[in-house]
């Protein structure tokens, strides 16, 4: 099997797995939300933040695949491609859901801060 084909197949499987995990998480998360468990604005903001981070991860995987394909086709050299790969990979590893606040807060807690 050619290297280019292998890169495309593996990256496609990774993207599909990421999408499947995200959809399943949203499905089970929606089933476990109780009425009155949080303000609708907070829930919407959490959902939008998770969509934003997921799209960033998917675009990062796409960039890694494109750089890998360019390196295997000898369009760019490894001296140029490897620093780009490490920068994108480092960004994706550092990007987490910790900025998303999913814990319900009381009005008094927000006013004190």
C-alpha positions in Angstrom: 0.0 0.0 0.0 1.3 3.5 -0.9 2.2 5.8 2.0 -0.1 8.5 0.7 -3.1 6.2 0.7 -2.2 4.9 4.2 -2.0 8.5 5.6 -5.4 9.3 4.1 -7.1 6.1 5.4 -5.7 6.5 9.0 -6.6 10.2 9.2 -10.1 9.5 7.9 -10.6 6.9 10.5 -9.3 9.3 13.2 -11.7 12.0 12.1 -14.7 9.6 11.9 -13.8 8.3 15.4 -13.6 11.9 16.8 -17.0 12.8 15.3 -18.6 9.6 16.6 -17.3 10.2 20.1 -18.6 13.8 20.0 -22.0 12.8 18.8 -22.4 10.0 21.3 -21.3 12.3 24.1 -23.8 14.9 23.1 -26.5 12.3 22.9 -25.9 10.9 26.4 -25.3 14.4 27.8 -28.7 15.6 26.5 -30.4 12.6 28.1 -28.8 13.3 31.5 -29.7 17.0 31.7 -32.4 17.6 34.2 -34.9 20.5 34.2 -33.6 23.4 36.3 -30.0 22.0 36.3 -28.6 25.2 34.9 -29.5 28.3 33.1 -30.2 27.9 29.4 -27.6 30.5 28.5 -24.9 28.6 30.4 -25.9 25.4 28.7 -25.9 27.0 25.3 -22.5 28.6 26.0 -21.1 25.2 27.1 -22.4 23.6 23.9 -21.0 26.3 21.7 -17.6 26.1 23.4 -17.5 22.3 22.9 -18.4 22.7 19.2 -15.7 25.3 18.9 -13.0 23.1 20.4 -14.1 20.0 18.4 -13.9 22.0 15.2 -10.4 23.2 16.1 -9.3 19.6 16.7 -10.7 18.5 13.4 -9.0 21.4 11.5 -5.8 20.6 13.3 -6.0 16.9 12.2 -6.6 18.2 8.6 -3.5 20.5 8.8 -1.4 17.6 10.1 -2.6 15.4 7.3 -1.9 18.0 4.6 1.6 18.7 5.9 2.3 14.9 6.1 1.2 14.5 2.5 3.3 17.4 1.3 6.3 15.9 3.1 5.8 12.4 1.7 5.4 13.8 -1.8 8.7 15.7 -1.3 7.0 19.0 -2.0 8.3 20.4 1.2 11.4 19.2 3.1 11.4 17.8 6.6 13.3 20.8 7.8 10.2 22.9 7.0 7.5 20.4 7.7 8.5 19.0 11.1 8.5 22.3 13.0 5.0 22.9 11.6 3.8 19.5 12.6 5.2 19.9 16.1 3.6 23.4 16.5 0.2 22.1 15.4 0.4 19.0 17.5 1.5 21.0 20.6 -1.4 23.3 20.1 -3.9 20.4 19.8 -2.5 18.7 22.9 -2.7 21.9 24.9 -6.3 22.7 23.8 -8.6 21.3 26.4 -12.2 21.7 27.7 -10.9 23.3 31.0 -12.0 26.7 29.8 -15.6 25.5 29.5 -17.4 26.0 32.8 -20.0 23.3 33.1 -20.7 23.5 36.9 -23.9 25.3 37.8 -23.3 28.4 39.9 -25.7 30.4 42.1 -26.4 34.0 41.5 -24.8 34.9 44.8 -21.6 33.2 43.8 -21.4 35.3 40.6 -22.1 38.5 42.4 -19.3 38.0 45.0 -16.6 37.5 42.3 
